[in-house]
Amino acid sequence: MEQKNNIENKKQLVGEVIESPMEKTAVIKVERRFPHPIYKKFISKSKKYYAHDPENICNTGDIVRILESKPISKSKRWVVMDIEKKAVK
């Protein structure tokens, strides 16, 4: 029986870097869209995640993929996997 890869069992999210002023940390805004249960109008909700960025490669405006991980600090539970799209300067 094959074992699944560890990355396949963890959640992955895609979001935009809204700030990265701290060492090795980026703040990611993940937006999700869903229909309202009664009115069926689409609603956008966003949530901020603190993600570990060991090489400090994230800049404001980048679209990144983050991966769930064990707690790294008080508020960091995610790790930046890769940059999907660089911000236009």
N, C-alpha and C positions, 0 to 999 in steps of 0.2 A: 504494500500500500504506500502510495506516494505522500510525502508530507508537503503541505503548502508552504510557499515561501513566506517568511515573516512579514514582509511588506504587504502582501495581499490581505493579511488579516487586520491591518490597521486602516483607520480612516484617512482619506486624502481630501483636501479642500483646495480650491483655487480662489485667490483673492488678490486685491491690490494693496501694495505697500503704501500706507498713509504717512508713516514717519519711521526713521531709523536713527534717532539721535544717540541711542545707548550703544555701548560696546557689545558686539556679538548678539544683538537683539533687534528684531524688526517688528513693527506693529502692522498687522495685516487686517484689512477689512474684507470680510466675506459677505456677499450679498446673495440672498436667496429669494426667489419669486414663487408664489403659490396662489391659487385661487381662494378667495374668501369663501368660507363654508356655506354662507347663506346667500350672499349677493353675487358670487361667482366673478367678481372683479379681481384682477391680479394685483397682489400686494407685494411690495418689496420690503424686506426686513434685512438689516445688516447687523453684524456682530464683529467685535474686534478680538483678535487673537494675538498674543505675544509669542513670537516664534524665535527659536535659537538660530542664529546666522553666524556660524563659526568664522567664516572668512570675511565678514562684513561686505558682501557683494551686493546686497540689496540697496536700491536707491528709491526715493519717493517716486511713485507712479508706475513702478514695475509690476507686472502681473506674475505672481509666483505660485508654485504648488507647495503646500505644506503637508507634513506627515505627522500623525499622532505619535507621541513618544511618552516615555516615563517622565515624571516631574523632574525638571532641570533646576528650577528655582521656585520661589513662592507663586509666581504667576505664569511661568513658561511650561507648557505641556506639548508644544509643537516644534518641529524642526523644518527649516526650509530645505526642500529637496532640490528644486531647480527653478530657474527663471524661465517662464513661458514666453514672456515678451518684455523687452527692455523699453523703458520710458523714452519718449522722443524729447530731445533737449532743444 
